Amino acid sequence: MPRIVLLTKFKRPWNNGHYMAKALEEMGWQVECIDTPTELPRLAQVLDAGPTPDLALATKADGMTPEMAEGIRKRGCPFVIWFPDPVPPPRHMVEMGRVSDMFFTMSQGRIEDYLKAGIPRVRWLTQAVHPDFFPVSPLTPEEERYYGCDVGFVGNLGTLPQYLPRRQMLDHVVKAGFELKWWGPRPSRKLKDLPFLLSKVCRSYGGRFVYLDSFSKAARGCRVFLSQDSYPDIRLSMSVKIYTAMCCGAFYMCRRVEGIEELFTPDEELVIFDDYDEMVDKIRWYLDRPEERKRIARAGRNRVLKEHTYHKRFASMFDILRADGILPS
């Protein structure tokens, strides 16, 4: 049985590490889970327990140093990164990428940036979902009242620059007269956030952070699940939310991400818009056509289940690593 050390987040039930570990186990791997950075002190012990691992896979490599990565490789274990963030190349990830055997980025449009920063091998690998964590069952009447709305949004509306366009988008939603509910981290109570706290968008807060079953219910409770990725102009840089929401059966509408048509068929599996006027028009059009929404949501879910699970994604990763001689053929 091949052995993999998975270096990522495990502390919270919504951390992607849980989905990754389950998929790998189902694919026949023995998985050693190390929460980063809290469990890094036992890394050497894990590496020495039994045969040398066939692979060590990190995501954001929190708390790790290039020396740690080199130590893993000196033991004969390839060290690979799958960075799940579309931000411009952070210094820490560049340093870790330079000593990795392969650096996967979920943002195809950032590949050239990482190569220029000195990372020798960079490949694109978009994110994925494990359907078992997101049950799809009929909502009760109480759940329909709680989660039900014209437009639903799940995400952070904090003050970081990449989040501010989301506020603008949702402001257009409420000004157009649609019923909005958004779910995510509780809004900051700092004085500088007072204008947002008094806004109609903020008052549309659903009251909680949703994940797993509650995320699934929120995705299916709204008639339109609205999304805007942080860097839509960066080619193929969709967050994991697209796969998760569509897996849950949401009718998914999002701002166009460059290249998204290569993964999904617009107006057949999801709906995209280029500006907020178009967004409002499309929301209004689809709210009047429930059967069309159901058809698109069903087709989108089928596409995700067929092509965008962690099983599929790891199969692609291992094919790449074998082709490059990092894993044995």
Helices and strands as residue ranges (DSSP letters): E 3-8, H 16-26, E 30-35, G 40-42, H 43-48, E 55-58, H 66-74, E 79-83, H 91-98, E 102-105, G 108-110, H 111-116, E 122-124, G 131-133, H 141-147, E 149-154, G 161-163, H 164-175, E 180-183, G 191-193, H 194-197, H 200-203, H 213-221, E 222-227, H 241-247, E 252-255, G 260-262, E 271-273, H 276-287, H 290-307, H 310-323
